[in-house]
Amino acid sequence: MLSRAATAIPIPATHGSELAATVTATAHTAGQVATVLLVVTIAVAFYLFTCLVWPFGKCRRCKGVGKFKSPFGNAFRHCGKCDGSGLRVRLGRHVINHIRAVRGAGQNSSSKGDR
């Protein structure tokens, strides 16, 4: 037997107690949504802070080594993705760089146009 609170389709309330339970559940859900948004915002802010401090990560193709060893012998070749550095720019650092570029372009155009 399913209770009315577990259904996905809203069923019109026939009793006052069911309507009160629905309103209470909605208010409780709004609090949960606010908590989840707060946690996600803090996590994103922490990730962007770490990207500000440590802008590079390991290259995913060569796993940070920067070169590949040939299957026969001791020959090496550089990784084509990172050009042999073994590093890549992290996604959060790309976002930070874009925000800085847009902000800088806006400040430069408005300050030069007024003077």
N, C-alpha and C positions, 0 to 999 in steps of 0.2 A: 504494500500500500504506500503510495507516494504522498508526501505532505505537500501542501500548496506552496511552501517557501522553497522547495527544491525544484519546482518547475521553471523552465526558461520563459514560458509564455505567461504574461500576467493574466490572472484570473480575477474577475470582479469580486470584490469582497462582499459577503452576505452578512457578516457580523462585524460589529465595531472592534472586537479584539483582534481580528485578523488584519484590519486596516492599521491599527496601532502597531502591530508587529511588523507590517510592511514598512511603515514610516521609520520605525526604530532600526530595522535592518538597513534601510537606505542611508540613514545618518551614520550608522556604524561603517558602512561601506565607503562613505565619503571620507571618514577619518583614515581608513586604510589606504585609500587612494592618495591622500595627502602625505601619509607616512612613506609610501612607496616613492612618490615624487621627490620627497626630501632626501631619501636614501640615494636615489638615482642622481640627483643634482650633486650631492656630496661626492659620489663616486666619479662623476664626470669631472668635477673640479679637481679632485685628487689626481686623476689621470692627466689632465692638462698641466697641472703643476709638475708632475714627474716628467712630462714631455718637455717642459720648459727647462728643467734641470738636466735631464739626460735626453737630448734630442735624437740620438741614434740608437738603433737596435741592430741585431745581427741580420745579415743578409739571409733570406730564406732559401735561396738556391744553393749557396755554398756553405750554409750554416756558420757564417762568420769567419771562415778560414781565408777566403779571398782567392783561392786557387783550387784547381782540380788536378789530381795526379792521374797520369795516364795508366791504363790497365797493364801495360807492358813497360817495364823500365822505370827510370826515376824522373821522367820528364813531367813538367808542370805547365798548366796554362791558367791564365787569369780568368776569373769569373766574369762573364760578359754583363751580368746584371749590375754588379757593384764596382766594376772596373778594377778588381783586385783589392779593394779596401776592406771588404768583409762587413761593411756597414750599410745601413739604409736609413733614410729619414722616416721616423715614426709617423703614423697617421695623425696623431694629435699635434705634432709639430707642424705638419702641413696646414692644419686648421689655424694654429697660432700665426704662422707666417702669412696666411691669407688675410686674417683679421688685421694684422699690422699693416699689410700693404693697402688694404681698403681704407683703413683709418688714416694712414699717411697720405694717400692720394686725396682724400677729402680735405685734410688740413692744408695741404699744399695748394690746392686749387682755390679754396675760399680765401686764404690769407693773401695770395698773390693778386687775386682779382679785386680786393678791396683797396689795395694800396696803390 
